[in-house]
Each structure stands twice: as C-alpha cells, then as structure tokens.
Amino acid sequence: MPKEKVQIRKAPKFLPFLILFAVVGAIIALILNSFISDADRTAQPILGYLLAYCAGLGAVLGLVIALVLDFVSRKRSKTLEATRSR
C-alpha cells in the first residue's frame, strides 16, 4: 500500500467563537444600557442599537480570534506518513 503524507493539527471551530463573543457583546450592551440615565434617553430604542452593534462587534472579534488560532495551529502542525486502511 502506498503511504501518504498527512498534516496533524488541532483547528478551532469558528461557530462557537462567533456565538460566544456575540453573547458577550450582548451582555456588554445590557450593562452599557443600565448606565444610561433616564434624563439622557431619547425616543430612539437605544438598547436595540447597543445590542446590534456590540453583538456584531463581538462576533467579528470572535472570528478574528478564531482565525489567529487557526493560523497558529497551521504553523504548529506536524506532517506524518500514513497508510490508508480499507
């Protein structure tokens, strides 16, 4: 049987990073909303804007962190010879 070269590495899963950091961003938005006094509030739905922006920024940050970890795992990957089994 011919041997093949394979790379062994531990790659991160992107979706859990996106979800986790989006939830953290939403929690930060709720905390920021609690610091806005009633006198400073307008008729605009500030909480909705805060949730959208903070959750979106959190998801982007999670994606960047996952990409960096993926890049690091590619650099640390090991190349081995493997025989295909049937």
SVG drawing of the C-alpha trace seen along z (x, -y; Angstrom):
<svg xmlns="http://www.w3.org/2000/svg" viewBox="-40 -64 46 66">
<polyline fill="none" stroke="black" stroke-width="0.4" points="0.0,0.0 1.3,-3.5 2.0,-5.9 0.6,-9.4 1.7,-12.5 -0.9,-14.0 -0.9,-17.0 -2.0,-16.6 -3.3,-19.7 -6.0,-20.9 -8.1,-23.5 -10.6,-25.7 -14.3,-25.6 -15.4,-29.0 -19.1,-28.9 -18.6,-28.5 -16.2,-31.5 -18.8,-33.6 -21.6,-32.7 -19.7,-33.1 -18.3,-36.5 -21.7,-37.7 -23.3,-36.7 -20.5,-38.5 -21.2,-41.6 -24.9,-41.4 -24.1,-41.2 -21.9,-44.3 -24.7,-46.1 -27.1,-45.3 -24.5,-46.6 -24.0,-49.8 -27.7,-50.3 -28.1,-50.2 -25.6,-53.1 -27.6,-55.5 -29.7,-57.7 -33.4,-58.3 -32.7,-62.0 -30.3,-61.2 -32.7,-58.8 -34.4,-59.8 -37.4,-58.3 -34.9,-56.1 -34.6,-52.4 -31.1,-52.7 -31.0,-49.1 -31.7,-47.7 -28.8,-49.7 -26.4,-48.8 -27.3,-45.1 -26.9,-45.1 -23.5,-46.9 -22.0,-45.2 -23.1,-41.7 -21.8,-42.4 -18.5,-43.7 -18.2,-40.7 -18.9,-38.3 -16.2,-39.9 -13.8,-39.8 -14.5,-36.1 -13.9,-35.5 -10.6,-37.3 -9.5,-35.3 -10.5,-32.0 -8.6,-33.0 -5.5,-33.8 -5.7,-30.4 -6.2,-28.7 -3.1,-30.3 -1.1,-29.3 -2.4,-25.7 -1.3,-25.6 2.2,-26.7 2.4,-24.0 1.0,-21.2 3.0,-18.0 3.5,-16.1 3.4,-12.3 3.2,-9.4 0.1,-7.4 -1.1,-4.2 -4.7,-4.2 -6.8,-1.4 -9.9,0.0"/>
</svg>
